[in-house]
Amino acid sequence: MKTIVNTPNAPSPVGPYNQAVLAGGILYCSGQIALDPATGELVMDSIEAETHQVMKNIKAVLAQAGLTFEDIVKCSVFVSDMNDYARINAVYSEYFNDDTAPARELVEVANLPKFVNIEISVIAAAR
């Protein structure tokens, strides 16, 4: 059995998908980009601001499912420019404890939705 998870505190899906699906105690979160759910506008002032907005969106989806960043077991990070790695990593590291940080990959891709610079999807384990 699966439970659909959506919250107005993260950007609404724009296609045939949901923000997240909980199945077997695992939360599978769709990729988040830096859309501000309050305005519908992209936050693109800097890669740092963009990454923070992505993380805020992830936090909102996790919260809707009763989870936190500590429950994340895997992150998939997609970037448009690997040269932003250090700046993205600096922001990303603010959301995780080094000792309990999730597994992760960070890959450069040709394009992302709305031509943003970063998209992150996560998998979290419900307690």
C-alpha positions in Angstrom: 0.0 0.0 0.0 1.2 3.5 -0.7 0.3 6.9 0.7 0.6 10.0 -1.4 2.2 12.9 0.4 1.7 16.5 -0.8 1.9 19.8 1.0 1.1 23.4 0.0 4.4 24.4 1.7 6.4 23.0 -1.3 5.8 23.6 -5.0 2.8 21.8 -6.5 3.5 19.1 -9.0 3.2 20.2 -12.6 2.6 16.8 -14.1 1.4 13.3 -13.4 3.4 12.9 -10.2 3.2 13.8 -6.5 5.7 15.5 -4.1 6.3 12.2 -2.4 5.0 8.6 -1.9 5.3 6.7 1.3 5.5 2.9 0.8 6.7 0.2 3.2 8.0 2.8 5.6 10.1 4.5 3.0 9.4 8.0 1.7 10.3 8.6 -2.0 10.5 12.3 -2.7 10.3 13.8 -6.1 13.0 16.1 -7.2 12.8 19.7 -5.8 13.9 22.8 -7.6 14.1 26.3 -6.2 10.5 27.3 -6.7 9.1 29.4 -3.9 5.7 27.8 -3.1 4.3 31.1 -1.8 5.0 33.0 -5.0 5.5 30.4 -7.7 8.7 32.2 -8.6 12.2 30.7 -9.0 14.8 31.7 -6.4 17.8 32.2 -8.6 19.7 35.1 -6.9 22.8 32.8 -6.4 23.6 29.1 -6.3 23.5 29.4 -2.5 20.0 30.9 -2.4 18.8 28.4 -5.0 20.2 25.5 -2.9 18.6 26.8 0.3 15.2 27.0 -1.4 15.5 23.5 -2.7 16.3 22.3 0.9 13.4 24.3 2.3 11.1 22.6 -0.2 12.5 19.2 0.8 12.0 20.1 4.5 8.3 20.9 3.8 7.7 17.6 2.1 9.5 15.7 4.9 7.5 17.5 7.5 4.2 16.7 5.8 5.2 13.0 6.3 6.3 13.5 9.9 10.0 13.2 9.0 13.1 15.4 9.2 16.5 15.6 7.5 17.8 13.0 10.0 15.5 10.5 8.3 17.0 10.9 4.9 19.0 7.9 3.8 19.8 8.9 0.2 20.1 12.1 -1.8 20.4 12.5 -5.5 21.8 15.9 -6.5 21.7 17.1 -10.1 23.6 20.2 -11.1 24.0 22.1 -14.3 27.6 23.1 -13.5 30.1 21.0 -11.5 32.1 24.2 -10.9 29.3 25.1 -8.3 30.1 21.9 -6.3 31.9 23.6 -3.4 29.3 26.4 -3.0 26.4 23.9 -3.2 28.2 21.5 -0.7 28.7 24.4 1.7 24.9 25.0 1.8 24.0 21.3 1.7 26.2 20.6 4.7 24.2 23.0 6.9 21.2 20.6 6.8 23.0 17.4 7.8 25.1 16.2 10.7 28.4 14.9 9.3 28.2 11.7 11.4 24.7 10.8 10.2 24.6 12.3 6.7 22.9 10.3 4.1 24.4 8.5 1.1 24.6 10.8 -1.9 25.5 11.3 -5.5 26.0 14.6 -7.2 26.1 14.6 -11.0 26.3 17.2 -13.7 23.5 17.1 -16.2 22.9 19.0 -19.5 19.6 20.6 -18.4 17.1 20.6 -15.5 13.5 21.6 -15.4 13.0 25.4 -16.0 16.7 25.5 -16.7 17.6 25.7 -13.0 21.0 25.0 -11.6 20.2 22.3 -9.1 17.6 19.7 -8.4 17.6 17.3 -5.4 15.5 14.2 -4.7 15.6 12.2 -1.5 14.6 8.9 0.0 13.8 8.9 3.7 13.0 6.1 6.2 10.1 6.5 8.5 10.8 5.7 12.1 
